[in-house]
Amino acid sequence: MSDNIDICLAYVVTAEEMREYLGTDNPTRNIIDEKIWGFWEHIANSFGCRGVGICMTVYENDQPKELYFGGYSFD
């Protein structure tokens, strides 16, 4: 995992980015599912890169429950 967006790495999404693109820094799975495309647009528009991954903690009842991994493929 990485603190920077780069090809072939899973970038750890910051609390600030979660608040900006997901509306909270403790996102539930439903929030992520509904709003993740806005974050992917940000990555594509800002960095123009494919082949990157993201990681963030998913919350349930304000408690960490699981890790979310997503990616933007090369093909």
C-alpha positions as CSV (number, residue, x, y, z in Angstrom):
1,M,0.0,0.0,0.0
2,S,1.1,3.6,-0.5
3,D,0.4,7.1,0.6
4,N,0.7,8.3,-3.0
5,I,-1.3,7.4,-6.1
6,D,0.9,5.4,-8.4
7,I,0.6,2.6,-10.9
8,C,0.5,-0.9,-9.5
9,L,-0.1,0.3,-5.9
10,A,-3.1,0.4,-3.6
11,Y,-3.4,4.0,-2.4
12,V,-4.7,4.5,1.1
13,V,-7.5,7.1,0.8
14,T,-7.1,10.0,3.3
15,A,-9.8,11.1,5.7
16,E,-9.9,14.4,3.8
17,E,-10.6,12.7,0.5
18,M,-13.3,10.5,2.0
19,R,-15.0,13.6,3.4
20,E,-14.8,15.4,0.1
21,Y,-15.9,12.5,-2.2
22,L,-18.0,10.3,0.2
23,G,-19.3,12.9,2.6
24,T,-17.8,11.2,5.7
25,D,-14.5,9.9,6.9
26,N,-16.3,6.8,8.4
27,P,-18.0,5.5,5.2
28,T,-20.3,2.5,5.3
29,R,-20.4,0.0,2.5
30,N,-23.6,1.6,1.2
31,I,-22.0,5.0,1.0
32,I,-19.0,3.7,-0.8
33,D,-21.2,1.8,-3.3
34,E,-23.3,4.9,-4.0
35,K,-20.5,7.5,-4.3
36,I,-17.2,5.7,-5.3
37,W,-17.5,6.8,-9.0
38,G,-16.9,10.4,-8.1
39,F,-13.7,9.5,-6.4
40,W,-12.6,7.4,-9.5
41,E,-13.4,10.4,-11.7
42,H,-11.1,12.5,-9.5
43,I,-8.3,10.0,-9.8
44,A,-8.7,9.8,-13.6
45,N,-8.9,13.6,-14.1
46,S,-6.2,14.5,-11.7
47,F,-3.6,11.8,-12.3
48,G,-4.6,10.4,-15.7
49,C,-3.5,7.0,-14.7
50,R,-4.9,3.6,-14.9
51,G,-3.7,0.5,-13.1
52,V,-4.1,2.1,-9.7
53,G,-5.8,0.8,-6.6
54,I,-7.4,2.3,-3.5
55,C,-7.9,1.1,0.0
56,M,-10.1,2.4,2.8
57,T,-11.7,1.2,6.0
58,V,-15.4,0.4,5.8
59,Y,-17.5,1.2,8.9
60,E,-20.6,-0.3,10.4
61,N,-22.3,1.3,13.4
62,D,-19.3,3.7,13.6
63,Q,-16.9,0.8,14.1
64,P,-14.3,-0.4,11.6
65,K,-15.6,-3.5,9.9
66,E,-13.6,-4.4,6.8
67,L,-11.2,-3.0,4.2
68,Y,-12.4,-1.9,0.8
69,F,-10.1,-2.4,-2.1
70,G,-10.9,-1.1,-5.6
71,G,-8.9,-0.7,-8.7
72,Y,-8.8,0.9,-12.1
73,S,-7.5,-1.7,-14.6
74,F,-5.0,-1.2,-17.4
75,D,-7.2,-2.6,-20.1
